Amino acid sequence: MLYFQLLFLLFTVSLFSQSIVIDDLKYKANLWDKEEEKEERQRQEIAREIFIRNENDLIECKGRIKRGENSKSLVPFSYKNKSIEDIGEFNNEAVGLLERNETGDWSEAGSMLNAMISFDPLFFPARYNYGRFLYMQKNFKEAGYEFIQAKNITPSYYRSYLHLGQIYIYLGKKQNAEKYWKQAVLLNPVNDEANLALAEMYWKEGLITRAKEKIKEADKANDPIEETIIRRQAPPFPVLDFTRAVENPNASPNPKIAEALMNFHQEKYALAYKIFKSIDTTNLNKEKIPYLKKMHYYFAESAIKILDQKTAAVHYAEMLKYQFDPFFQEIAASTVERKKNLASSVK
């Protein structure tokens, strides 16, 4: 039965190729086409789906480009004797359940995501979110299957490869992890997460030179950018313009975080602490920017090593704010909570 399901999936993937928008970027995608009975011209007028990846790395549906509404199904499906007419809204409800139940009681959300996949096997948000759900449950083998399907639906979206790399690390298949992380780098050279994941894998294997190369490669996205300045002079003099290098407003702190993590791994705790303390997680406008949240745990651990209990308590507490971060597959939240309480108790 599974063999025929896989054949059917491959058949539908090859038939219907469209595009979707995730975080304002267009990706080629293989989508389930529910309007195959209509004329080709009409199908082309159907707006692409707009999806947003939220701060917890879950995909939400934000409607369609031309319709301005969510992803309504042409044919409703049934869930627990209830007719579901809007699959996008149903997906967002499942995401909300995951986020509200931070303690880990996600069974209803998982059931909803599974129902969407059964109805529409090529609905990207359900595949991706179900992969995240299984990953958070530490069901790595099944999570890997879901991310492979997500990758097949939207082959150019780098984050599916990023998750597959981490999953294969937990499954003890480092060569597969390396392969997927390298693919993620090729798909999105600007994002530094895959390069830094490779760096971490290398320094844990004692390959410090290779790790430093990957950190350096990740840091290229932070290079200064060119700004053009135009000076107008009164006629008959020409308009003068020149360029100058200015600080990149979107510079990421992640390469610096990785440098600190590598020093921590090498038991250079004072140096790691010093680097962590110098890191700014805001941009030039003092707005929060994305960064590797596990920085807080290892900053706290570095602080413990040099007897700075106050800083340790602050950063253990900060780490606990990000329950959806992949870090918590390595260290249980209860362990971080216990360490925070111990650090707080020291006067």
C-alpha positions in Angstrom: 0.0 0.0 0.0 2.9 2.4 1.0 4.5 1.7 -2.4 1.5 2.8 -4.4 1.1 5.9 -2.1 4.7 6.9 -2.9 4.1 6.3 -6.6 1.0 8.5 -6.5 3.0 11.2 -4.6 5.8 11.3 -7.2 3.2 11.3 -10.0 1.4 14.4 -8.6 4.7 16.1 -7.9 5.7 15.8 -11.5 2.4 17.0 -12.8 1.8 20.2 -11.0 4.5 22.8 -10.7 3.7 26.3 -9.4 5.2 28.8 -7.0 4.5 29.9 -3.5 5.7 32.9 -1.4 7.4 32.4 1.9 8.5 35.5 3.8 8.1 37.7 0.7 10.3 35.4 -1.4 9.0 33.4 -4.3 9.9 29.7 -4.4 9.3 27.1 -7.1 6.9 24.5 -5.7 5.0 21.4 -6.6 1.5 22.1 -5.4 -1.7 20.1 -5.4 -3.8 21.5 -8.2 -7.5 21.3 -7.2 -8.8 23.1 -10.2 -7.6 20.8 -12.9 -11.0 20.8 -14.6 -10.7 24.6 -15.4 -9.1 26.2 -18.4 -5.4 26.8 -18.3 -5.9 30.6 -18.4 -8.1 30.4 -15.4 -5.6 28.4 -13.5 -2.9 30.9 -14.2 -5.1 33.6 -12.6 -5.3 31.8 -9.3 -3.0 33.7 -6.9 0.0 32.1 -5.4 -0.2 31.2 -1.7 1.5 33.5 0.8 3.1 31.8 3.7 5.0 33.3 6.6 7.5 31.6 8.9 7.0 32.9 12.4 9.5 33.4 15.2 9.0 29.8 16.3 9.9 28.5 12.9 6.3 27.4 12.1 4.6 28.2 8.8 1.4 30.3 8.8 -0.9 31.0 5.9 -1.5 34.6 5.0 -3.9 34.3 2.1 -3.4 34.6 -1.7 -1.8 37.4 -3.6 -4.8 38.4 -5.7 -7.6 37.3 -3.4 -6.4 38.8 -0.1 -8.0 35.9 1.7 -6.8 32.6 3.2 -6.3 29.3 1.5 -9.9 28.1 1.1 -10.3 24.6 -0.1 -12.5 24.1 -3.2 -13.6 20.8 -1.6 -14.1 20.8 2.2 -12.8 18.0 4.3 -14.0 16.5 7.6 -12.2 16.6 10.9 -13.9 15.1 14.0 -17.3 15.5 12.3 -16.6 19.1 11.5 -16.5 20.4 7.9 -13.2 22.3 7.2 -13.6 24.8 4.4 -10.5 26.9 4.9 -7.3 24.7 5.1 -5.1 27.8 5.7 -7.1 28.9 8.7 -7.2 25.4 10.0 -3.4 25.3 9.7 -3.1 28.5 11.6 -5.3 27.1 14.4 -2.9 24.1 14.7 0.1 26.5 14.9 -1.7 28.4 17.6 -2.3 25.3 19.6 1.4 24.4 19.4 2.4 27.8 20.6 -0.1 28.0 23.4 0.8 24.6 24.8 4.5 25.2 25.6 4.5 22.4 28.1 4.4 19.9 25.3 0.8 18.8 25.2 0.6 19.1 21.4 -1.5 16.0 20.6 -4.5 17.9 19.2 -2.3 20.1 17.0 -0.5 17.0 15.7 -3.8 15.4 14.9 -4.9 18.5 13.0 -1.7 18.6 11.0 -2.0 14.9 10.2 -5.6 15.4 9.0 -4.4 18.2 6.6 -1.7 15.9 5.1 -4.3 13.1 4.6 -6.6 15.5 2.8 -3.8 17.3 0.8 -0.4 15.5 0.8 1.3 18.4 -1.0 0.1 21.2 1.3 3.5 22.6 2.3 2.6 24.3 5.6 1.2 21.1 7.0 4.2 19.0 6.0 6.7 21.5 7.4 4.8 22.1 10.6 4.2 18.4 11.2 7.9 17.9 10.7 8.5 20.5 13.4 5.9 18.9 15.6 7.6 15.5 15.4 11.0 17.0 15.8 9.9 18.7 19.1 8.6 15.3 20.2 12.1 13.9 19.5 10.6 11.5 16.9 13.5 12.2 14.6 13.0 9.4 12.1 9.4 10.4 11.2 10.3 14.1 11.3 13.0 13.4 8.7 10.3 11.8 6.5 8.1 14.9 6.7 10.9 17.3 5.9 11.9 15.2 2.9 8.3 15.5 1.7 8.4 19.3 2.4 11.7 19.4 0.4 10.1 17.6 -2.5 7.1 20.0 -2.5 9.3 23.1 -2.4 12.8 22.1 -3.4 14.3 25.6 -3.3 13.3 26.4 0.3 16.5 26.1 2.4 15.0 25.5 5.8 13.8 22.0 5.1 17.4 21.1 4.4 18.6 22.9 7.5 16.2 20.7 9.7 17.2 17.6 7.8 20.8 18.2 8.7 20.1 18.5 12.4 17.8 15.4 12.3 20.6 13.3 10.8 23.0 14.5 13.5 20.6 13.1 16.1 20.3 9.9 14.1 24.1 9.6 14.0 24.4 10.0 10.3 26.9 12.9 10.0 27.6 12.4 6.3 23.9 13.0 5.5 23.8 16.0 7.8 26.8 17.5 6.0 25.1 16.9 2.6 21.9 18.6 3.6 23.6 21.6 5.3 25.8 22.1 2.2 22.6 22.1 0.1 21.1 24.7 2.4 24.1 26.9 1.9 23.8 26.7 -1.9 20.1 27.6 -1.7 20.6 30.5 0.6 24.2 31.7 0.9 23.0 34.8 2.8 21.6 32.8 5.8 24.5 31.8 8.0 22.8 29.0 10.0 23.8 26.1 7.8 27.5 27.2 7.6 27.5 27.6 11.4 25.9 24.1 11.9 28.7 22.7 9.7 31.3 24.6 11.8 29.9 23.1 15.0 30.0 19.6 13.6 33.6 20.1 12.5 34.8 21.6 15.8 33.2 18.7 17.8 35.1 16.3 15.6 38.3 18.2 16.3 38.5 19.8 12.8 39.2 23.3 14.1 40.6 24.7 10.9 37.6 23.6 8.9 35.3 25.0 11.6 37.0 28.4 11.4 36.7 28.4 7.6 32.9 27.9 7.9 32.6 30.6 10.5 34.5 32.9 8.2 32.3 31.9 5.2 29.2 32.7 7.3 30.6 36.0 8.3 30.9 37.1 4.6 27.2 38.2 4.7 28.2 40.8 7.3 30.7 42.5 5.0 30.3 46.3 4.7 28.0 47.4 1.9 28.6 50.0 -0.7 26.6 53.3 -0.5 26.4 55.7 -3.4 26.6 59.4 -2.6 25.6 61.9 -5.3 26.9 65.5 -5.1 25.2 67.9 -7.5 27.2 71.0 -8.4 25.9 74.1 -10.2 26.2 74.1 -14.0 28.4 73.9 -16.0 30.1 71.5 -13.5 29.1 67.8 -13.7 27.2 65.7 -11.2 29.7 63.9 -9.0 29.0 60.6 -7.3 31.2 58.1 -5.5 30.7 55.1 -3.3 31.9 54.3 0.2 31.7 51.3 2.5 29.2 51.5 5.3 28.3 49.1 8.1 25.9 46.4 7.0 22.6 47.3 8.7 21.5 43.6 8.5 24.7 42.2 10.0 24.2 39.0 12.0 25.7 38.3 15.4 25.7 34.5 14.6 29.4 34.2 13.4 30.5 35.8 16.6 28.3 33.5 18.6 29.8 30.5 16.8 33.3 31.8 17.6 32.3 31.9 21.3 30.7 28.5 21.2 33.9 27.0 19.6 36.0 28.5 22.4 33.6 27.2 25.0 33.9 23.7 23.4 37.7 24.0 23.7 37.3 24.9 27.4 38.5 28.5 26.9 35.7 29.7 29.1 37.0 33.1 30.0 37.5 33.9 26.3 34.1 32.5 25.4 32.6 34.7 28.2 34.3 37.8 26.9 33.1 37.2 23.3 29.5 36.5 24.5 29.5 39.7 26.5 30.5 41.8 23.5 27.7 40.5 21.3 24.8 42.8 20.3 21.6 41.2 19.1 20.1 44.4 17.8 20.6 46.2 14.5 21.7 49.8 13.9 18.2 51.0 14.8 18.4 49.0 18.1 15.7 46.5 16.8 16.0 42.8 17.7 17.4 40.7 14.9 17.4 36.9 14.4 20.3 35.1 16.2 21.2 31.7 17.6 19.2 31.5 20.8 21.5 28.8 22.4 23.9 31.7 22.9 22.1 32.3 26.2 22.7 28.9 27.6 26.4 28.8 26.8 26.8 32.4 27.9 25.3 31.3 31.3 27.6 28.2 31.4 30.7 30.4 30.6 29.6 32.8 33.4 29.3 29.8 35.9 32.9 28.8 35.0 34.2 32.3 36.0 31.9 32.5 39.0 29.6 35.2 37.6 26.4 33.7 39.0 24.3 36.8 38.4 24.9 36.8 34.6 24.4 33.1 34.5 20.9 33.4 36.1 19.9 36.1 33.6 20.9 34.1 30.6 19.4 30.8 31.8 16.1 32.7 32.2 16.4 34.2 28.8 17.0 30.8 27.2 13.8 29.5 28.8 11.8 32.0 26.7 12.5 30.1 23.5 10.9 26.7 24.1 10.6 26.0 20.4 14.3 26.4 19.7 16.1 23.3 18.5 18.5 23.7 21.4 16.0 22.0 23.7 16.5 18.7 21.8 20.0 18.7 23.4 19.2 20.0 26.9 15.9 19.6 28.6 14.1 22.8 29.7 13.8 21.3 33.2 17.6 21.1 33.4 17.9 24.8 32.3 15.3 25.7 34.9 17.2 23.9 37.7 20.5 25.6 36.7 18.7 29.0 36.7 17.4 28.4 40.2 20.8 27.3 41.5 22.5 30.4 40.0 19.8 32.7 41.4 20.2 31.2 44.9 23.9 32.2 45.1 24.3 35.6 46.8 
